[in-house]
Each structure stands twice: as C-alpha cells, then as structure tokens.
Amino acid sequence: MSPVDRLRAVQREVTLAVLADAVVRAMLLVALTWVVAALTDRLVTLPLALRQWLPWALALAALALALWRARRALPLRDARAAALWVERQAPELRYALVTRLDPAGAPVRDVLDRAIARVAFEGPARRAAWTPLVRPGLA
C-alpha cells in the first residue's frame, strides 16, 4: 500500500470519527433537552402548542449542532492538510508525508516512500481521531 493510499485511508477514518462525534453529541443534546422538557412539563404543565413544536425544535437544534461539529472534518478533505494533521500525530515522520505529496519532492519519492513505510502512523492517527468520541463514553 502506497503512502498516499495509507493517508487516504486515515483521512476516511478521521472524517468518519468526526462525523460520528457530531452525531453522538447531537443525540445527547436532544436526549438531555427532552429530559429537561419532560421534567418541566411534570412540574409546570407546558402549553399544548409548545409540546407540539418541541420535537421539531429539538431536531433542528440537533441538526445545527451536528453540522457545526461536522465542520471540523472539512479541512481534512485536502490531502496536504490531512498529511499535516497526521504528521502532528506521528512526529517521527519528520514531514516525509507532506514532502511526498509535494510535486517538488518527486526526485526523492523513493527515499520518502521508504521512510514513510517504516512509520506506522495509522495507530496514532486513529487514536487521536476517536479519542474525543470514546473518552466521554468512558467517564
């Protein structure tokens, strides 16, 4: 598997993790708001109009939150930005991945490919991508 293919696989996984994080947070917002609304309705009866619009308002708030959180995945659509992100997670690459993507690095592409092949950057990138989603679940 070439370094570019490995980078694309990491890009897809990071994007999936960011989108999953956005959806989970949106669902948690809806659940929390629903519980607060139900408790409020038990203490002080809510008007019927408010009860009818509440699910729609919660769905809209969840969609807005999911879209707002999902915007974090947009910069990673660019291969260079994704390579820089991966380089931050695996500094032992020493900018070999970013240089490999640069057309000016063509003369040394074989050397860069060998250097990148020695580094397993998928694990650190995967952990960094999924940690925001997993850590709150463990708490």
C-alpha positions, 0 to 999 in steps of 0.5 A: 500500500502506497503512502498516499493510499495509507493517508487516504485511508486515515483521512476516511477514518478521521472524517468518519470519527468526526462525523460520528462525534457530531452525531453522538453529541447531537443525540445527547443534546436532544436526549438531555433537552427532552429530559429537561422538557419532560421534567418541566412539563411534570412540574409546570404543565407546558402549553399544548402548542409548545409540546407540539413544536418541541420535537421539531425544535429539538431536531433542528437544534440537533441538526445545527449542532451536528453540522457545526461539529461536522465542520471540523472534518472539512479541512481534512478533505485536502490531502496536504492538510490531512498529511499535516494533521497526521504528521502532528500525530506521528512526529517521527515522520519528520514531514516525509508525508507532506514532502511526498505529496509535494510535486517538488519532492518527486526526485526523492519519492523513493527515499520518502516512500521508504521512510514513510513505510517504516512509520506506522502512523495509522495507530496514532492517527486513529487514536487521536481521531476517536479519542474525543468520541470514546473518552466521554463514553468512558467517564 
